[in-house]
């Protein structure tokens, strides 16, 4: 049985909308990717970082600077 989205997913979300809703109603915090290190930022600037989630990690670092 194929899995399908019933609602439009937020591009910055790491989960499908249904899982995200279950997480919020369960009292759990959202999934947040690790904050980029100085070394990773240097590699990204040089174009040598191989991280498909890089743009989302940067967005999470801006949105949740304390984590």
C-alpha positions in Angstrom: 0.0 0.0 0.0 1.6 3.3 -1.1 2.0 6.1 1.4 0.5 9.4 0.3 0.4 12.9 1.8 -3.1 14.1 2.6 -2.0 17.7 3.3 0.7 19.9 1.8 4.0 19.5 3.8 6.0 22.5 5.0 9.3 22.6 3.1 11.3 23.2 6.3 9.7 20.2 8.1 11.5 16.9 8.5 8.3 14.9 9.0 5.0 14.4 7.1 2.2 16.6 8.4 0.4 13.7 10.1 3.6 12.7 12.1 4.2 16.4 12.9 0.7 16.7 14.3 1.0 13.5 16.3 4.3 14.8 17.8 2.8 18.2 18.8 -0.3 16.6 20.3 1.9 14.1 22.2 3.7 17.0 23.9 7.0 16.4 22.1 9.3 19.1 20.7 9.7 19.3 16.9 12.6 17.5 15.3 15.6 19.9 14.9 18.7 19.1 12.9 22.1 19.8 14.6 23.5 23.3 14.5 26.2 23.7 11.8 29.7 23.8 13.1 32.3 26.4 12.1 34.1 23.7 10.1 30.9 22.8 8.2 30.3 26.4 7.4 33.8 26.8 6.0 33.3 23.6 3.9 29.9 24.9 2.6 31.4 28.2 1.7 34.1 26.4 -0.3 31.5 24.2 -2.0 32.9 21.0 -0.5 30.2 20.1 2.0 28.1 17.0 1.0 25.0 17.5 3.2 21.6 17.3 1.5 20.0 18.9 4.6 22.3 21.9 4.7 19.7 24.6 3.8 17.3 23.2 6.4 20.0 23.0 9.1 20.7 26.7 8.5 17.0 27.5 8.7 16.8 25.5 12.0 19.8 27.3 13.4 18.2 30.7 12.7 14.8 29.6 14.1 16.1 27.8 17.1 19.5 29.5 18.0 19.6 28.0 21.6 19.5 24.3 20.4 
